[in-house]
Amino acid sequence: SVTDVIVSHLHPDHIGGLRDFPGARVVVTEEAVSLVKEHRVLDGVLTRLLPVPFPSARARLLGRKEFRTVEVGSPPVRVDAVDLCGDGAVLIIDLPGHQFGQVGAIIDNSVVLAADAAWGHDLADGAARLRTIPRHLNHDMDAYARTTALLAALAASGLNVVYSHDVGTPGVLLP
C-alpha cells in the first residue's frame, strides 16, 4: 500500500529498506542520484542496497530548479522547498551539509523530518562542536552550520523538528 518513499539521502541507514518497496515511487534529488555514479568512500553510498535499476523510470527526481522559497511556521521562516503533492501538505526541503543532495520534509506545516541534519535533538546546535571524525563525515560543514541554524529557526517558529537518530519513545515526537 506504500505508493511513495522519500529518500533524504543515500547513506546505508536511509536506503537499506528500499528494495522492500518495489512498486513505490522513490522521491530523491538529482544531486543525490549523481553520487551513485561517481561516489567516493566518504560519500557513504553502498550501491548494493539500492533497487536495480536505480533510479527507476517511476522515480521522482527533484532538480535544483524545482525548489522555491516558501514561508512556514509562525513567525514565518523562509525555506527552499518542493511542494510534493501540490497542496502544501508535504514540502520537501533542502538540507545541505551532511550529504550531497540531502533533503527533509515538512508535514502539514507542523512537523519537520530533518534526516541527518544533526545527529539528534541534543546535538542540533553543535555544528561548531563536532569532533574530527563526525566533521569529516559531513559533505560541507559551512552548509551544515547553515542548515542547523535553519532548523533552529523552524523550531522557534513552532514546528516540531525530528532528526532521524533522535532517541525517544516510538510514535512520540520530541519537543
QUIHUHU-V768843 format. One record per run of one state. SS is the DSSP state (~ for helix, > for strand, _ for the rest). FROM is the first residue (numbers start at 0). LEN is the number of residues. Records with the same first field share a line. If there is no record, write none. Layout:
SS=FROM-LEN ; FROM-LEN
This chain:
_=0-3 ; 6-4 ; 15-2 ; 20-4 ; 38-2 ; 43-1 ; 45-1 ; 49-10 ; 62-1 ; 66-1 ; 72-4 ; 83-6 ; 94-8 ; 107-3 ; 113-7 ; 123-3 ; 129-2 ; 136-4 ; 156-3 ; 162-13
>=3-3 ; 10-1 ; 24-5 ; 44-1 ; 59-3 ; 67-5 ; 76-7 ; 89-5 ; 102-5 ; 110-3 ; 159-3
~=11-4 ; 17-3 ; 29-9 ; 40-3 ; 46-3 ; 63-3 ; 120-3 ; 126-3 ; 131-5 ; 140-16
